[in-house]
């Protein structure tokens, strides 16, 4: 008799469905690993919104968050770079306030 597999988390199913169709850009790669790399608390206050010449711009809910994350930019970049897929690189992170961030 075959063993029954346990249900898998919905997040795994969604990731498996989205990965093949996700754009292969540094921004898309950073967006997909952002919560895992920075933690849920920081991810709730910030989101990567654009990329140019290897620098990813991250919108933050307030100037205070942007300043705090700017101070942690080197450590955050290390965490992000460690989780990026092979062949994708990011040269830097730029943080800006965006009061309209939802």
MOPAC internal coordinates of N, CA, C and O (Angstrom, degrees):
PM7 1SCF
backbone

  N    0.0000 0     0.00 0     0.00 0    0    0    0
  C    1.4392 1     0.00 0     0.00 0    1    0    0
  C    1.5253 1   108.42 1     0.00 0    2    1    0
  O    1.2310 1   120.14 1   -46.39 1    3    2    1
  N    1.3071 1   117.34 1   133.61 1    3    2    1
  C    1.4595 1   122.29 1  -179.50 1    5    3    2
  C    1.5196 1   110.11 1   -74.30 1    6    5    3
  O    1.2310 1   121.67 1   -36.96 1    7    6    5
  N    1.3235 1   114.41 1   143.04 1    7    6    5
  C    1.4617 1   117.49 1   178.71 1    9    7    6
  C    1.5306 1   109.40 1   -77.11 1   10    9    7
  O    1.2310 1   121.50 1   -32.35 1   11   10    9
  N    1.2706 1   114.73 1   147.65 1   11   10    9
  C    1.4643 1   121.27 1  -178.32 1   13   11   10
  C    1.5203 1   108.98 1   -87.55 1   14   13   11
  O    1.2310 1   120.75 1   -47.09 1   15   14   13
  N    1.3145 1   116.18 1   132.91 1   15   14   13
  C    1.4613 1   120.41 1   179.05 1   17   15   14
  C    1.5224 1   109.98 1   -81.75 1   18   17   15
  O    1.2310 1   121.88 1   -35.35 1   19   18   17
  N    1.3106 1   114.00 1   144.65 1   19   18   17
  C    1.4645 1   119.67 1   177.26 1   21   19   18
  C    1.5223 1   109.06 1   -75.09 1   22   21   19
  O    1.2310 1   119.97 1   -29.26 1   23   22   21
  N    1.3117 1   117.66 1   150.74 1   23   22   21
  C    1.4633 1   119.67 1   177.07 1   25   23   22
  C    1.5292 1   110.28 1   -61.01 1   26   25   23
  O    1.2310 1   120.99 1   -34.45 1   27   26   25
  N    1.3075 1   115.71 1   145.55 1   27   26   25
  C    1.4627 1   118.91 1   178.31 1   29   27   26
  C    1.5251 1   108.93 1   -99.58 1   30   29   27
  O    1.2310 1   120.84 1   -25.60 1   31   30   29
  N    1.3209 1   116.00 1   154.40 1   31   30   29
  C    1.4632 1   118.92 1   179.76 1   33   31   30
  C    1.5291 1   111.45 1   -61.62 1   34   33   31
  O    1.2310 1   121.06 1   -31.59 1   35   34   33
  N    1.3125 1   115.57 1   148.41 1   35   34   33
  C    1.4638 1   121.25 1   179.60 1   37   35   34
  C    1.5251 1   110.45 1   -58.88 1   38   37   35
  O    1.2310 1   120.15 1   143.39 1   39   38   37
  N    1.3430 1   117.33 1   -36.61 1   39   38   37
  C    1.4648 1   120.30 1  -179.11 1   41   39   38
  C    1.5193 1   111.87 1   -59.31 1   42   41   39
  O    1.2310 1   120.24 1   143.21 1   43   42   41
  N    1.3278 1   117.15 1   -36.79 1   43   42   41
  C    1.4666 1   120.49 1   177.48 1   45   43   42
  C    1.5228 1   111.02 1   -67.28 1   46   45   43
  O    1.2310 1   120.50 1   138.58 1   47   46   45
  N    1.3089 1   116.64 1   -41.42 1   47   46   45
  C    1.4674 1   120.33 1   179.35 1   49   47   46
  C    1.5227 1   110.93 1   -64.63 1   50   49   47
  O    1.2310 1   120.58 1   137.80 1   51   50   49
  N    1.3256 1   116.49 1   -42.20 1   51   50   49
  C    1.4717 1   120.36 1   179.29 1   53   51   50
  C    1.5207 1   110.14 1   -65.74 1   54   53   51
  O    1.2310 1   120.25 1   135.10 1   55   54   53
  N    1.3245 1   117.13 1   -44.90 1   55   54   53
  C    1.4642 1   120.66 1   178.83 1   57   55   54
  C    1.5206 1   111.11 1   -59.73 1   58   57   55
  O    1.2310 1   119.82 1   136.98 1   59   58   57
  N    1.3241 1   117.95 1   -43.02 1   59   58   57
  C    1.4649 1   121.37 1   179.34 1   61   59   58
  C    1.5294 1   111.33 1   -63.73 1   62   61   59
  O    1.2310 1   120.39 1   146.32 1   63   62   61
  N    1.3212 1   116.86 1   -33.68 1   63   62   61
  C    1.4671 1   120.17 1   179.94 1   65   63   62
  C    1.5235 1   112.02 1   -77.79 1   66   65   63
  O    1.2310 1   119.89 1   146.31 1   67   66   65
  N    1.3322 1   117.81 1   -33.69 1   67   66   65
  C    1.4580 1   121.86 1  -174.21 1   69   67   66
  C    1.5342 1   112.59 1   -86.20 1   70   69   67
  O    1.2310 1   119.51 1   143.86 1   71   70   69
  N    1.3186 1   118.53 1   -36.14 1   71   70   69
  C    1.4591 1   121.39 1  -174.67 1   73   71   70
  C    1.5282 1   114.07 1   -51.53 1   74   73   71
  O    1.2310 1   119.02 1   134.70 1   75   74   73
  N    1.3220 1   119.47 1   -45.30 1   75   74   73
  C    1.4667 1   118.36 1  -178.11 1   77   75   74
  C    1.5295 1   114.15 1   -66.60 1   78   77   75
  O    1.2310 1   119.81 1   157.31 1   79   78   77
  N    1.3259 1   117.97 1   -22.69 1   79   78   77
  C    1.4651 1   119.88 1  -176.60 1   81   79   78
  C    1.5283 1   113.22 1  -107.66 1   82   81   79
  O    1.2310 1   120.07 1   177.91 1   83   82   81
  N    1.3290 1   117.47 1    -2.09 1   83   82   81
  C    1.4675 1   121.00 1  -179.37 1   85   83   82
  C    1.5260 1   109.86 1   -69.94 1   86   85   83
  O    1.2310 1   119.99 1   -37.81 1   87   86   85
  N    1.3251 1   117.62 1   142.19 1   87   86   85
  C    1.4669 1   119.77 1   177.92 1   89   87   86
  C    1.5264 1   110.62 1   -63.00 1   90   89   87
  O    1.2310 1   120.61 1   -38.17 1   91   90   89
  N    1.3103 1   116.44 1   141.83 1   91   90   89
  C    1.4600 1   121.62 1  -178.83 1   93   91   90
  C    1.5257 1   109.55 1   -91.09 1   94   93   91
  O    1.2310 1   120.65 1  -110.49 1   95   94   93
  N    1.3229 1   116.37 1    69.51 1   95   94   93
  C    1.4535 1   121.81 1   179.30 1   97   95   94
  C    1.5332 1   108.78 1  -124.96 1   98   97   95
  O    1.2310 1   120.44 1   -23.42 1   99   98   97
  N    1.3313 1   116.77 1   156.58 1   99   98   97
  C    1.4686 1   117.95 1   176.08 1  101   99   98
  C    1.5359 1   112.23 1   -58.29 1  102  101   99
  O    1.2310 1   120.18 1   141.55 1  103  102  101
  N    1.3316 1   117.26 1   -38.45 1  103  102  101
  C    1.4621 1   119.85 1   179.68 1  105  103  102
  C    1.5215 1   110.90 1   -61.43 1  106  105  103
  O    1.2310 1   120.25 1   132.04 1  107  106  105
  N    1.3172 1   117.12 1   -47.96 1  107  106  105
  C    1.4684 1   120.56 1   180.00 1  109  107  106
  C    1.5214 1   111.20 1   -61.05 1  110  109  107
  O    1.2310 1   120.72 1   140.91 1  111  110  109
  N    1.3270 1   116.23 1   -39.09 1  111  110  109
  C    1.4627 1   119.78 1   179.03 1  113  111  110
  C    1.5226 1   110.97 1   -64.69 1  114  113  111
  O    1.2310 1   120.35 1   135.93 1  115  114  113
  N    1.3372 1   116.93 1   -44.07 1  115  114  113
  C    1.4662 1   120.28 1   179.59 1  117  115  114
  C    1.5247 1   110.18 1   -66.28 1  118  117  115
  O    1.2310 1   119.97 1   137.79 1  119  118  117
  N    1.3229 1   117.66 1   -42.21 1  119  118  117
  C    1.4663 1   120.47 1   179.00 1  121  119  118
  C    1.5195 1   111.19 1   -59.54 1  122  121  119
  O    1.2310 1   120.05 1   142.36 1  123  122  121
  N    1.3244 1   117.52 1   -37.64 1  123  122  121
  C    1.4632 1   119.77 1  -176.46 1  125  123  122
  C    1.5274 1   113.28 1   -73.03 1  126  125  123
  O    1.2310 1   120.10 1   154.00 1  127  126  125
  N    1.3380 1   117.41 1   -26.00 1  127  126  125
  C    1.4693 1   119.10 1  -178.73 1  129  127  126
  C    1.5311 1   113.07 1  -108.14 1  130  129  127
  O    1.2310 1   119.84 1   178.55 1  131  130  129
  N    1.3206 1   117.91 1    -1.45 1  131  130  129
  C    1.4701 1   121.80 1  -174.99 1  133  131  130
  C    1.5286 1   113.78 1   -52.53 1  134  133  131
  O    1.2310 1   118.71 1   125.56 1  135  134  133
  N    1.3406 1   120.07 1   -54.44 1  135  134  133
  C    1.4779 1   118.77 1  -178.66 1  137  135  134
  C    1.5286 1   112.67 1   -59.83 1  138  137  135
  O    1.2310 1   120.55 1   141.02 1  139  138  137
  N    1.3111 1   116.55 1   -38.98 1  139  138  137
  C    1.4656 1   121.01 1   179.66 1  141  139  138
  C    1.5308 1   110.75 1   -67.08 1  142  141  139
  O    1.2310 1   120.42 1   140.39 1  143  142  141
  N    1.3221 1   116.79 1   -39.61 1  143  142  141
  C    1.4648 1   121.19 1  -176.02 1  145  143  142
  C    1.5229 1   112.54 1   -73.87 1  146  145  143
  O    1.2310 1   120.06 1   138.73 1  147  146  145
  N    1.3279 1   117.50 1   -41.27 1  147  146  145
  C    1.4669 1   120.23 1  -173.98 1  149  147  146
  C    1.5178 1   113.88 1  -103.84 1  150  149  147
  O    1.2310 1   119.90 1   166.69 1  151  150  149
  N    1.3033 1   117.79 1   -13.31 1  151  150  149
  C    1.4593 1   121.26 1  -177.81 1  153  151  150
  C    1.5196 1   110.92 1    94.98 1  154  153  151
  O    1.2310 1   121.15 1   -24.57 1  155  154  153
  N    1.3059 1   115.41 1   155.43 1  155  154  153
  C    1.4627 1   121.61 1  -175.26 1  157  155  154
  C    1.5304 1   112.99 1   -64.12 1  158  157  155
  O    1.2310 1   119.98 1   144.55 1  159  158  157
  N    1.3334 1   117.64 1   -35.45 1  159  158  157
  C    1.4653 1   120.05 1  -177.93 1  161  159  158
  C    1.5268 1   110.97 1   -64.64 1  162  161  159
  O    1.2310 1   120.22 1   133.72 1  163  162  161
  N    1.3235 1   117.19 1   -46.28 1  163  162  161
  C    1.4639 1   120.30 1   179.55 1  165  163  162
  C    1.5245 1   110.20 1   -71.95 1  166  165  163
  O    1.2310 1   120.24 1   140.95 1  167  166  165
  N    1.3148 1   117.14 1   -39.05 1  167  166  165
  C    1.4685 1   120.37 1   179.79 1  169  167  166
  C    1.5268 1   111.00 1   -62.71 1  170  169  167
  O    1.2310 1   120.02 1   150.08 1  171  170  169
  N    1.3160 1   117.56 1   -29.92 1  171  170  169
  C    1.4665 1   120.41 1   178.10 1  173  171  170
  C    1.5274 1   111.78 1   -70.28 1  174  173  171
  O    1.2310 1   120.32 1   160.18 1  175  174  173
  N    1.3233 1   116.99 1   -19.82 1  175  174  173
  C    1.4598 1   122.07 1  -177.54 1  177  175  174
  C    1.5288 1   113.54 1  -106.15 1  178  177  175
  O    1.2310 1   120.34 1   176.71 1  179  178  177
  N    1.3281 1   116.95 1    -3.29 1  179  178  177
  C    1.4653 1   120.04 1  -174.82 1  181  179  178
  C    1.5214 1   110.89 1  -153.05 1  182  181  179
  O    1.2310 1   121.29 1   -24.27 1  183  182  181
  N    1.3309 1   115.13 1   155.73 1  183  182  181
  C    1.4604 1   119.91 1   176.72 1  185  183  182
  C    1.5289 1   110.31 1  -153.14 1  186  185  183
  O    1.2310 1   119.98 1   -43.72 1  187  186  185
  N    1.3241 1   117.64 1   136.28 1  187  186  185
  C    1.4622 1   120.44 1   176.10 1  189  187  186
  C    1.5290 1   109.38 1   -67.38 1  190  189  187
  O    1.2310 1   120.47 1   -49.23 1  191  190  189
  N    1.3481 1   116.71 1   130.77 1  191  190  189
  C    1.4609 1   119.66 1  -174.15 1  193  191  190
  C    1.5225 1   114.79 1  -122.11 1  194  193  191
  O    1.2310 1   120.01 1   158.92 1  195  194  193
  N    1.3224 1   117.59 1   -21.08 1  195  194  193
  C    1.4613 1   118.68 1   179.85 1  197  195  194
  C    1.5203 1   109.96 1  -157.86 1  198  197  195
  O    1.2310 1   121.51 1   -13.77 1  199  198  197
  N    1.3423 1   114.72 1   166.23 1  199  198  197
  C    1.4674 1   120.62 1   178.30 1  201  199  198
  C    1.5154 1   108.18 1  -145.07 1  202  201  199
  O    1.2310 1   121.06 1   -41.96 1  203  202  201
  N    1.3165 1   115.58 1   138.04 1  203  202  201
  C    1.4601 1   120.48 1   176.19 1  205  203  202
  C    1.5257 1   108.36 1  -148.65 1  206  205  203
  O    1.2310 1   121.05 1   -53.51 1  207  206  205
  N    1.3128 1   115.59 1   126.49 1  207  206  205
  C    1.4610 1   122.17 1   178.74 1  209  207  206
  C    1.5251 1   112.39 1    52.06 1  210  209  207
  O    1.2310 1   120.42 1  -141.16 1  211  210  209
  N    1.3198 1   116.81 1    38.84 1  211  210  209
  C    1.4585 1   121.21 1   176.64 1  213  211  210
  C    1.5110 1   115.77 1    83.75 1  214  213  211
  O    1.2310 1   119.92 1   179.73 1  215  214  213
  N    1.3347 1   117.76 1    -0.27 1  215  214  213
  C    1.4612 1   121.10 1   178.54 1  217  215  214
  C    1.5297 1   108.48 1  -105.92 1  218  217  215
  O    1.2310 1   120.97 1   -57.05 1  219  218  217
  N    1.3067 1   115.75 1   122.95 1  219  218  217
  C    1.4624 1   121.51 1  -178.91 1  221  219  218
  C    1.5231 1   108.58 1   -95.54 1  222  221  219
  O    1.2310 1   121.04 1   -51.80 1  223  222  221
  N    1.3326 1   115.62 1   128.20 1  223  222  221
  C    1.4627 1   121.45 1   175.85 1  225  223  222
  C    1.5212 1   108.90 1   -91.87 1  226  225  223
  O    1.2310 1   121.17 1   -48.84 1  227  226  225
  N    1.3055 1   115.36 1   131.16 1  227  226  225
  C    1.4615 1   122.33 1  -178.71 1  229  227  226
  C    1.5279 1   108.35 1  -115.17 1  230  229  227
  O    1.2310 1   120.44 1   -58.40 1  231  230  229
  N    1.3197 1   116.77 1   121.60 1  231  230  229
  C    1.4636 1   122.01 1   176.58 1  233  231  230
  C    1.5244 1   108.61 1   -83.19 1  234  233  231
  O    1.2310 1   121.19 1   -44.99 1  235  234  233
  N    1.3319 1   115.33 1   135.01 1  235  234  233
  C    1.4670 1   121.65 1  -178.85 1  237  235  234
  C    1.5237 1   109.52 1  -119.94 1  238  237  235
  O    1.2310 1   120.31 1   -28.21 1  239  238  237
  N    1.3132 1   117.02 1   151.79 1  239  238  237
  C    1.4635 1   122.19 1  -176.76 1  241  239  238
  C    1.5221 1   113.78 1   -64.14 1  242  241  239
  O    1.2310 1   119.85 1   158.26 1  243  242  241
  N    1.3221 1   117.89 1   -21.74 1  243  242  241
  C    1.4639 1   120.15 1  -179.04 1  245  243  242
  C    1.5252 1   109.55 1  -153.91 1  246  245  243
  O    1.2310 1   121.26 1   -14.43 1  247  246  245
  N    1.3223 1   115.19 1   165.57 1  247  246  245
  C    1.4625 1   120.41 1   176.62 1  249  247  246
  C    1.5219 1   110.60 1   -64.32 1  250  249  247
  O    1.2310 1   120.63 1   147.90 1  251  250  249
  N    1.3163 1   116.41 1   -32.10 1  251  250  249
  C    1.4592 1   120.31 1   178.36 1  253  251  250
  C    1.5138 1   110.99 1   -63.27 1  254  253  251
  O    1.2310 1   120.78 1   133.86 1  255  254  253
  N    1.3346 1   116.11 1   -46.14 1  255  254  253
  C    1.4670 1   119.73 1   177.45 1  257  255  254
  C    1.5219 1   110.61 1   -63.51 1  258  257  255
  O    1.2310 1   119.86 1   138.29 1  259  258  257
  N    1.3097 1   117.88 1   -41.71 1  259  258  257
  C    1.4670 1   120.82 1   179.79 1  261  259  258
  C    1.5252 1   110.32 1   -61.18 1  262  261  259
  O    1.2310 1   120.09 1   137.41 1  263  262  261
  N    1.3266 1   117.43 1   -42.59 1  263  262  261
  C    1.4590 1   120.84 1  -179.81 1  265  263  262
  C    1.5284 1   111.13 1   -67.10 1  266  265  263
  O    1.2310 1   120.43 1   135.42 1  267  266  265
  N    1.3185 1   116.78 1   -44.58 1  267  266  265
  C    1.4674 1   120.02 1   179.25 1  269  267  266
  C    1.5318 1   111.18 1   -61.21 1  270  269  267
  O    1.2310 1   120.67 1   134.86 1  271  270  269
  N    1.3299 1   116.32 1   -45.14 1  271  270  269
  C    1.4614 1   119.09 1  -179.72 1  273  271  270
  C    1.5158 1   111.49 1   -69.06 1  274  273  271
  O    1.2310 1   119.98 1   148.47 1  275  274  273
  N    1.3256 1   117.64 1   -31.53 1  275  274  273
  C    1.4564 1   120.40 1   175.71 1  277  275  274
  C    1.5268 1   110.48 1   -62.43 1  278  277  275
  O    1.2310 1   120.35 1   141.76 1  279  278  277
  N    1.3253 1   116.94 1   -38.24 1  279  278  277
  C    1.4639 1   120.96 1   177.21 1  281  279  278
  C    1.5242 1   112.04 1   -65.86 1  282  281  279
  O    1.2310 1   120.51 1   152.80 1  283  282  281
  N    1.3365 1   116.63 1   -27.20 1  283  282  281
  C    1.4630 1   121.98 1  -179.82 1  285  283  282
  C    1.5288 1   112.25 1  -100.51 1  286  285  283
  O    1.2310 1   120.02 1  -166.12 1  287  286  285
  N    1.3210 1   117.57 1    13.88 1  287  286  285
  C    1.4646 1   121.41 1  -172.64 1  289  287  286
  C    1.5265 1   113.32 1   -57.67 1  290  289  287
  O    1.2310 1   119.68 1   136.75 1  291  290  289
  N    1.3246 1   118.21 1   -43.25 1  291  290  289
  C    1.4675 1   120.56 1  -178.01 1  293  291  290
  C    1.5284 1   111.37 1   -62.84 1  294  293  291
  O    1.2310 1   120.36 1   134.39 1  295  294  293
  N    1.3359 1   116.91 1   -45.61 1  295  294  293
  C    1.4606 1   120.27 1   179.64 1  297  295  294
  C    1.5325 1   110.88 1   -67.67 1  298  297  295
  O    1.2310 1   120.66 1   140.53 1  299  298  297
  N    1.3188 1   116.35 1   -39.47 1  299  298  297
  C    1.4603 1   120.47 1   179.68 1  301  299  298
  C    1.5172 1   110.66 1   -65.30 1  302  301  299
  O    1.2310 1   120.17 1   138.49 1  303  302  301
  N    1.3165 1   117.28 1   -41.51 1  303  302  301
  C    1.4621 1   121.10 1   177.94 1  305  303  302
  C    1.5214 1   110.79 1   -61.48 1  306  305  303
  O    1.2310 1   119.73 1   139.93 1  307  306  305
  N    1.3208 1   118.12 1   -40.07 1  307  306  305
  C    1.4622 1   121.48 1   176.84 1  309  307  306
  C    1.5267 1   110.83 1   -60.46 1  310  309  307
  O    1.2310 1   120.35 1   134.05 1  311  310  309
  N    1.3256 1   116.94 1   -45.95 1  311  310  309
  C    1.4589 1   121.30 1  -179.77 1  313  311  310
  C    1.5181 1   111.36 1   -63.31 1  314  313  311
  O    1.2310 1   120.62 1   137.96 1  315  314  313
  N    1.3353 1   116.42 1   -42.04 1  315  314  313
  C    1.4604 1   121.36 1   179.46 1  317  315  314
  C    1.5281 1   109.90 1   -65.63 1  318  317  315
  O    1.2310 1   120.60 1   131.26 1  319  318  317
  N    1.3288 1   116.46 1   -48.74 1  319  318  317
  C    1.4672 1   121.22 1  -177.32 1  321  319  318
  C    1.5271 1   111.60 1   -60.25 1  322  321  319
  O    1.2310 1   120.18 1   144.36 1  323  322  321
  N    1.3273 1   117.26 1   -35.64 1  323  322  321
  C    1.4612 1   121.24 1  -179.50 1  325  323  322
  C    1.5268 1   112.46 1   -67.06 1  326  325  323
  O    1.2310 1   120.26 1   157.32 1  327  326  325
  N    1.3258 1   117.12 1   -22.68 1  327  326  325
  C    1.4674 1   120.61 1  -176.66 1  329  327  326
  C    1.5325 1   113.56 1  -103.77 1  330  329  327
  O    1.2310 1   120.18 1   173.94 1  331  330  329
  N    1.3205 1   117.26 1    -6.06 1  331  330  329
  C    1.4627 1   119.80 1  -178.79 1  333  331  330
  C    1.5235 1   110.34 1   -71.58 1  334  333  331
  O    1.2310 1   120.53 1   -32.32 1  335  334  333
  N    1.3296 1   116.59 1   147.68 1  335  334  333
  C    1.4533 1   119.74 1   177.40 1  337  335  334
  C    1.5321 1   111.17 1   -63.93 1  338  337  335
  O    1.2310 1   121.00 1   -24.23 1  339  338  337
  N    1.3143 1   115.70 1   155.77 1  339  338  337
  C    1.4582 1   120.52 1   178.44 1  341  339  338
  C    1.5232 1   110.08 1   -57.34 1  342  341  339
  O    1.2310 1   120.84 1   -43.23 1  343  342  341
  N    1.3153 1   116.01 1   136.77 1  343  342  341
  C    1.4504 1   120.97 1   179.26 1  345  343  342
  C    1.5162 1   114.59 1    90.95 1  346  345  343
  O    1.2310 1   119.84 1   172.41 1  347  346  345
  N    1.3309 1   117.92 1    -7.59 1  347  346  345
  C    1.4650 1   121.60 1   178.63 1  349  347  346
  C    1.5250 1   106.99 1  -109.66 1  350  349  347
  O    1.2310 1   121.08 1   -49.81 1  351  350  349
  N    1.3214 1   115.54 1   130.19 1  351  350  349
  C    1.4634 1   118.51 1   178.45 1  353  351  350
  C    1.5271 1   110.39 1  -134.72 1  354  353  351
  O    1.2310 1   121.72 1   -26.50 1  355  354  353
  N    1.3032 1   114.32 1   153.50 1  355  354  353
  C    1.4595 1   122.83 1   177.27 1  357  355  354
  C    1.5194 1   106.28 1  -128.98 1  358  357  355
  O    1.2310 1   120.78 1   -49.75 1  359  358  357
  N    1.3319 1   116.11 1   130.25 1  359  358  357
  C    1.4631 1   121.42 1  -177.22 1  361  359  358
  C    1.5188 1   112.55 1   -85.63 1  362  361  359
  O    1.2310 1   120.29 1   151.44 1  363  362  361
  N    1.3319 1   117.06 1   -28.56 1  363  362  361
  C    1.4541 1   119.16 1  -177.80 1  365  363  362
  C    1.5142 1   111.93 1  -168.43 1  366  365  363
  O    1.2310 1   121.49 1    -9.10 1  367  366  365
  N    1.3280 1   114.76 1   170.90 1  367  366  365
  C    1.4584 1   122.40 1   177.64 1  369  367  366
  C    1.5293 1   107.69 1  -125.26 1  370  369  367
  O    1.2310 1   121.12 1   -40.66 1  371  370  369
  N    1.3109 1   115.46 1   139.34 1  371  370  369
  C    1.4663 1   122.41 1   177.28 1  373  371  370
  C    1.5274 1   106.67 1  -124.57 1  374  373  371
  O    1.2310 1   120.03 1   -47.79 1  375  374  373
  N    1.3087 1   117.54 1   132.21 1  375  374  373
  C    1.4607 1   121.76 1  -177.40 1  377  375  374
  C    1.5147 1   109.61 1  -113.71 1  378  377  375
  O    1.2310 1   120.87 1   -43.25 1  379  378  377
  N    1.3329 1   115.94 1   136.75 1  379  378  377
  C    1.4631 1   120.74 1   178.36 1  381  379  378
  C    1.5227 1   109.33 1  -140.72 1  382  381  379
  O    1.2310 1   121.34 1   -28.81 1  383  382  381
  N    1.3149 1   115.04 1   151.19 1  383  382  381
  C    1.4634 1   120.41 1   178.37 1  385  383  382
  C    1.5179 1   109.29 1   -77.80 1  386  385  383
  O    1.2310 1   121.17 1   -39.51 1  387  386  385
  N    1.3181 1   115.36 1   140.49 1  387  386  385
  C    1.4706 1   122.31 1   176.39 1  389  387  386
  C    1.5163 1   106.90 1  -144.98 1  390  389  387
  O    1.2310 1   120.37 1   -84.62 1  391  390  389
  N    1.3185 1   116.90 1    95.38 1  391  390  389
  C    1.4580 1   121.21 1  -176.35 1  393  391  390
  C    1.5151 1   113.32 1   -66.09 1  394  393  391
  O    1.2310 1   119.90 1   164.72 1  395  394  393
  N    1.3365 1   117.80 1   -15.28 1  395  394  393
  C    1.4661 1   121.58 1   179.61 1  397  395  394
  C    1.5154 1   112.33 1   -89.18 1  398  397  395
  O    1.2310 1   119.54 1   179.73 1  399  398  397
  N    1.3302 1   118.49 1    -0.27 1  399  398  397
  C    1.4469 1   122.27 1  -178.47 1  401  399  398
  C    1.5157 1   109.95 1   -61.65 1  402  401  399
  O    1.2310 1   121.20 1   -50.92 1  403  402  401
  N    1.3133 1   115.31 1   129.08 1  403  402  401
  C    1.4809 1   119.36 1   179.93 1  405  403  402
  C    1.4820 1   110.81 1  -106.71 1  406  405  403
  O    1.2310 1   120.10 1   180.00 1  407  406  405

